Amino acid sequence: MLTQLSHVFPSDPRYYQIAVLTSLLIYGVGWLGFDVGVGQIAILLGSVFLTQFLCGKFFAASPFDPRSALISGLSLCLLLRTNSPLLMVVTAVVTIASKFLIKWNHKHIFNPTNFGIIAIIALSGEVWVSPAQWGSKLYFGFLMACLGGMVVHRALRSDVSYAFICSYAAILFGRAFWLGDPWAIPLKQLQSGALLLFTFFMISDPKTTPDSRAGRILFAIIVAAGTAYVQFGLYRTNGLLWSLAVCSAFTPLIDYLLPGTKYQWQSPSTGNKGEVHEKDRLVLRPVARPIGYDRAGA
């Protein structure tokens, strides 16, 4: 029965990402009142698909695959806010083009959506991210955590997500303890839809995180510390995005110091000792029969 179920559900985690991100977008537009219209969604999705097609044709000579582009486009629909259709197109182009142009060891360095948004924020000042649009209702935070946990488990990158959220929570509670603030403050900061979206759908990008488990945990801790520094040291917004963008530049160094097996879509990566990253992942293997085994006489 387990074997039959494995054929029913797709092994490529991108299908789960697409399903979850689409559901979040529908929920956000329909119930939370996200300030994004059908026209904006069409511009962003059309731009990422066209850029993916052109870049794949001229830079990679590969057939058009809309899955990764759709994930980036949906993420932009959820996060990107601007009044300029031109900047929507430019952000979408920069997002997809970064995968083809900024690479090291045949691996793109930056999460495409993160890089696209941060690049246009830095260059134009007319693009922003609105974390308050998600609200802070506990039930919605729990829902996003469950859906995101499903996705990162399929992608075998739950370690970086959990390491980040635990590190960031420790920093928030430690800061509250140091300042004498009530625990309600860090608890409310953790009940952010934007934070959970970042944790389970951006920092866990299997194509841009370090290859080894030790490297991913180190990376998550550094990103959490960088986020806290941007927010509480520099008093700037979008600390999550800025920290991830800066820390991602050091991913090649982490891979060099803590090497591991590169992640491939539809082929869950393993550690440098052959261990599957998720210890509790069920793997079905044929049982060897002893020599001289006779099926008829069994």
Sequence and secondary structure as in RCSB ss.txt:
>XXXX:A:sequence
MLTQLSHVFPSDPRYYQIAVLTSLLIYGVGWLGFDVGVGQIAILLGSVFLTQFLCGKFFAASPFDPRSALISGLS
LCLLLRTNSPLLMVVTAVVTIASKFLIKWNHKHIFNPTNFGIIAIIALSGEVWVSPAQWGSKLYFGFLMACLGGM
VVHRALRSDVSYAFICSYAAILFGRAFWLGDPWAIPLKQLQSGALLLFTFFMISDPKTTPDSRAGRILFAIIVAA
GTAYVQFGLYRTNGLLWSLAVCSAFTPLIDYLLPGTKYQWQSPSTGNKGEVHEKDRLVLRPVARPIGYDRAGA
>XXXX:A:secstr
 HHHHHHHS S HHHHHHHHHHHHHHHHHHTS  S  HHHHHHHHHHHHHHHHHHIIIII     HHHHHHHHHH
HHHHEE S HHHHHHHHHHHHHHHHHSEETTEE S HHHHHHHHHHHHHS  EE GGGG   HHHHHHHHHHHHH
HHHHTT HHHHHHHHHHHHHHHHHHHHHHT  THHHHHHHS HHHHHHHHHTTT TTTS SSHHHHHHHHHHHHH
HHHIIIIIS  S HHHHHHHHHHTTHHHHHHHS     BTTB  B TTS BS TT          TT  STT 
